[in-house]
Amino acid sequence: MAAKNSKKDNKSNDNTIALNRQATHEYHIEDQFEAGLVLEGWEVKSLRDGRAQLKESYVEMRKGEAWLCGAHVSPMLSASTHVIPDAVRKKKLLLHRRELSKLIGAVERKGYTLIPLAMYWIKGRAKLKIGLAKGKKLHDKRAAAKDKDWQRDKARILKHG
């Protein structure tokens, strides 16, 4: 019985496709949104195989729609035999109209940036977590690193007494 539960726990933790770890270092994330992705068949198969990278990607607003640009999805040789795959194809993001209008207002008027934070599966559908962010200055990055070091040292001190 315990083995059955551990399998279920492993499966629930295995839904992450790709993370953008650099985003929290480079930006102050103020708000997060979840968006669906419009994908082609070969892209879905590649994502299931874990062949995605969000490191240099960004979200662009064009004509009232959100687009994921710069995300790299490596094609599988067996899955893309009849099409010519484009690894960095722009992918349309699916958001509600009020979310789109809020994002457009923040990006155009207030100077925010839209950064992809994570890509994951929910009920067999690929989702993208988008962060509404402002860029950090160099001194902000240093302060964040110093705070992170202090939290780690504090945890170590409390653990060992």
Secondary structure, 3 states (H helix, E strand, C coil): CHHHHHHHHHHHHCCEEEECCHHHHHEEEEEEEEEEECCCHHHHHHHHCCCEECCCCEEEEECCEEEEECCEECCCCCCCCCCCCCCCCCEEEECCHHHHHHHHHHHHHCCCEEEEEEEEEECCEEEEEEEEEEECCHHHHHHHHHHHHHHHHHHHHHHHC
